[in-house]
């Protein structure tokens, strides 16, 4: 396991409610906009130590959305043999459910880790 997977996510105890709300919106934006919003917020805040919770949650949402993008591409390729449509449907449902769960957790100030996400951004 990598250091990122073993590390404890930063607590939002010192983060303001604005950071919690932005972290929630980052997770929920993936349902419609994919990886664009998490990428922008991560790039804007990655060097700001006061935004560690928002940066962490943006990275987590970005990694999840990039993982889903890969699944969607594989599903589209496999749609030739009809299993791809099922893969894309399951990925879409997982995106909706897990993004909502992550958004609710982030709004409470709890760092959320998606159960299956390739950690490309560390």
Helices and strands as residue ranges (DSSP letters): H 3-6, H 17-33, H 36-45, G 49-51, H 52-77, G 78-81, H 83-107
